[in-house]
Structure formats: structure tokens, C-alpha cells
């Protein structure tokens, strides 16, 4: 399998260079298990599928420490038939079997409930593409999971919006990526995650858990 993401970080501040360069350092702990390549457009991270969303979460969390509005835009993919298999992408847990859909939804909900609370409010919107035949059942199952995740905001044209603590939001995105679609199939996500937005309607985050938020 090949799994990875092309990530671009956009800090809305005159000091964007320092924000980007310091935030990239948050990826250093992942370098032993990932291939990380940065150019003037994006940063490529290639590695076990379970590590992709924690890495993106930590990148955005590091960028928000100065209070600037920051956005992460990413294209995430696993199982692309046009990419060669790479041993670095071997799932840490050995991969997930294709359990019944209802069982996968419950497992994904448990993973989100166990996500760390970072105290950083984010909003996200993403589109989920499990490519191949009979994909609509997987999409509907993912939608059911999202609506029960505690961070579902609303459905939008062509995408779904989430909002809440960064730990729960990135865990939800990760579970959508890992739990739906065939384990060895081609699945892609197109996503944007925003923190410190000046247009967000501030509401307190509940400590020690997650719940639905409207941003």
C-alpha cells in the first residue's frame, strides 16, 4: 500500500515565514516512521496511515501558538493504484479487517471518544472519496459515523463541516479515512482545517470530552 498526504499550511500573519518554519519542526517526532519532503508549495508526508492525521494535528497545533489565523489544506490518499507499494506505509497495527459496517462505526466512535483534548478550537470541512464499486454504502456509513462523532456541524454542498477541539476533529477525520472503504482500496480525502478564525463564533469547549459545536 501507499499512503500519504500533500499538506499546505497558511498562517494569516505578516510573520508567516517564522510560523511555517517553526510549525514544521512539530513533524520531527514522526520522521523515524515517515518520509517528509517540503518544497515551496506543500509538504509531503508518506508513512503508516494511522500516523497521517496525528502529524497534521500537531503541525496545526504548533502553528496556532502565536494566535494567528491558520489553515491547513491537504489531499490525503491511501491505496492509490498509481503509486508503488512502500514498506514505510505498512499500518502500525497490521491493518484493519473489513468488519461489518455497524461494527466499524462503533470502533471509530470509540477512537474519537478517546482522543486527547488539546484546548484548540478548529473548524474543518472535507470530502470523502472511497473509490471503486459499491462505494455509496461506505459513504452513507461514514456519514452516520460523522453525525454521531460529537464534532459534526452540518452537511454542505460537496463536503461535510466539523467543529470542536482539534484532538477530536483530527481523530474523526482519521477514522473516516481508516474505517471506511476497503482496507486495501483507494480512499482519498480533500480537507481544510482552520484555527483562530476571526469569523468563528466563540463557544466554550467542554473539557474532558467532545460535543457538537457550531462555528
C-alpha positions in Angstrom: 0.0 0.0 0.0 1.0 3.6 -0.4 -0.5 6.2 2.0 0.4 9.9 2.4 -0.7 13.5 2.2 0.3 16.7 0.5 -0.2 19.4 3.1 0.0 23.2 2.8 0.0 25.5 5.9 -1.3 29.0 5.5 -0.8 31.4 8.5 -2.6 34.7 8.1 0.1 36.9 9.5 3.0 39.1 8.4 5.2 36.7 10.3 4.1 33.7 8.3 7.7 32.5 7.5 8.6 32.0 11.1 5.2 30.4 11.8 5.6 27.9 9.0 9.3 27.1 9.7 8.6 26.6 13.4 5.5 24.5 12.9 7.3 22.1 10.5 9.5 21.2 13.5 6.4 19.6 15.0 6.8 16.9 12.4 10.3 15.9 13.7 9.0 13.2 16.0 7.3 11.5 13.0 10.5 11.4 10.9 11.6 7.9 12.1 8.4 6.4 10.6 7.6 8.8 7.8 9.2 10.2 4.7 8.8 14.0 4.9 9.6 16.3 1.9 9.0 20.0 1.8 9.0 22.4 -1.1 7.6 25.8 -1.9 4.1 24.6 -2.4 3.5 21.8 0.2 4.9 19.2 2.5 4.6 15.6 1.5 4.2 13.1 4.3 4.3 9.4 3.5 4.0 6.7 6.1 1.6 4.4 8.0 -2.0 5.6 7.5 -2.6 5.8 11.3 0.2 8.5 11.6 -1.0 10.9 9.0 -3.7 12.7 10.9 -1.8 13.0 14.2 1.0 14.6 12.3 -1.3 17.1 10.6 -2.9 17.8 14.0 0.5 18.5 15.6 1.5 20.7 12.7 -1.6 22.9 13.0 -1.4 23.0 16.8 2.2 24.2 16.6 1.2 26.9 14.1 -1.6 28.3 16.3 0.6 29.1 19.4 1.1 32.7 18.3 -2.7 33.3 17.9 -2.7 33.8 14.1 -5.5 32.5 11.9 -4.0 29.3 10.4 -5.4 27.0 7.8 -4.1 23.5 6.8 -5.2 22.3 3.3 -4.5 18.7 2.5 -5.1 15.9 0.0 -4.8 12.6 1.7 -4.7 9.2 -0.1 -4.2 5.5 0.6 -4.2 2.6 -1.7 -3.7 4.6 -4.9 -3.1 2.1 -7.8 -0.8 4.6 -9.5 1.6 4.6 -6.6 4.1 1.8 -5.8 3.8 -0.1 -2.6 6.2 1.2 0.0 7.2 -0.7 3.2 7.2 2.6 5.2 3.4 2.7 4.7 2.7 -0.6 6.5 0.0 0.1 9.1 1.4 0.2 12.6 -1.5 -2.1 13.8 -1.1 -4.5 10.9 -4.2 -3.1 9.1 -7.9 -3.2 9.8 -10.1 -6.1 8.6 -13.2 -5.2 6.7 -15.6 -5.8 9.6 -19.4 -5.2 9.2 -20.2 -1.6 8.7 -22.0 -1.2 12.0 -19.1 -2.6 13.9 -16.7 -0.3 12.1 -18.8 2.7 13.1 -18.8 1.8 16.8 -15.0 1.2 16.7 -14.5 4.6 15.1 -16.7 6.3 17.6 -14.7 4.8 20.5 -11.5 6.0 18.9 -12.9 9.6 18.7 -14.1 9.4 22.3 -10.6 8.5 23.4 -8.9 11.4 21.5 -6.8 13.8 23.5 -8.3 17.2 24.4 -5.9 19.9 23.1 -7.9 23.0 24.0 -7.6 24.3 20.5 -10.8 25.0 18.6 -10.8 24.2 14.9 -13.3 24.0 12.1 -12.9 21.6 9.3 -14.6 20.7 6.0 -13.7 17.7 4.0 -14.9 15.5 1.1 -14.5 11.7 1.4 -14.0 9.5 -1.7 -13.9 5.7 -1.3 -13.1 4.9 -4.9 -14.3 1.7 -6.5 -17.5 -0.2 -6.9 -20.3 -0.3 -4.2 -18.9 2.9 -2.6 -22.2 4.5 -1.6 -22.7 2.1 1.3 -19.3 3.2 2.7 -20.2 6.9 2.2 -23.5 6.5 4.0 -21.8 4.6 6.8 -19.2 7.4 7.1 -22.0 10.0 7.2 -23.7 8.0 10.0 -20.4 8.0 11.9 -19.8 11.7 11.4 -23.3 12.6 12.7 -22.6 10.7 15.9 -19.0 11.8 16.3 -19.7 14.8 18.6 -17.9 17.2 16.2 -20.4 17.1 13.3 -21.5 20.7 12.4 -23.5 20.3 9.2 -23.6 19.0 5.7 -22.6 21.4 2.9 -22.6 21.2 -0.8 -19.8 18.7 -1.8 -18.4 18.4 1.7 -19.1 18.0 5.5 -18.3 20.5 8.1 -16.9 19.6 11.6 -16.1 21.8 14.6 -14.7 21.3 18.0 -11.5 20.5 19.8 -8.6 19.8 17.5 -8.0 16.4 19.1 -11.5 15.2 18.4 -11.7 16.7 14.9 -8.5 15.2 13.7 -9.4 11.9 15.3 -12.7 12.0 13.4 -11.0 12.8 10.1 -8.6 9.9 10.7 -11.3 7.4 11.5 -13.2 8.5 8.3 -10.0 7.8 6.4 -9.2 4.5 8.1 -12.5 2.9 8.8 -14.5 3.3 5.6 -13.7 1.9 2.2 -11.9 -1.4 1.6 -8.8 -1.8 3.7 -6.7 -2.3 0.5 -8.9 0.0 -1.6 -8.2 3.5 -2.9 -9.5 6.2 -0.5 -8.9 9.9 -0.7 -9.9 12.9 1.5 -9.8 16.6 0.5 -9.8 18.7 3.6 -9.3 22.1 5.1 -8.9 22.8 8.8 -9.0 26.3 10.3 -7.9 27.6 13.7 -8.1 31.1 15.3 -10.5 32.3 12.6 -11.7 35.8 13.1 -15.2 34.9 11.8 -15.7 32.0 14.2 -18.5 32.3 16.8 -16.7 31.5 20.1 -18.3 28.9 22.3 -16.6 27.2 25.3 -15.1 23.8 24.7 -16.2 21.2 27.2 -13.1 19.9 29.0 -12.5 16.1 29.1 -14.8 15.3 26.2 -16.3 16.4 22.9 -19.7 17.6 21.8 -21.3 19.2 18.8 -20.2 22.8 18.1 -21.4 25.3 15.6 -18.7 27.7 14.4 
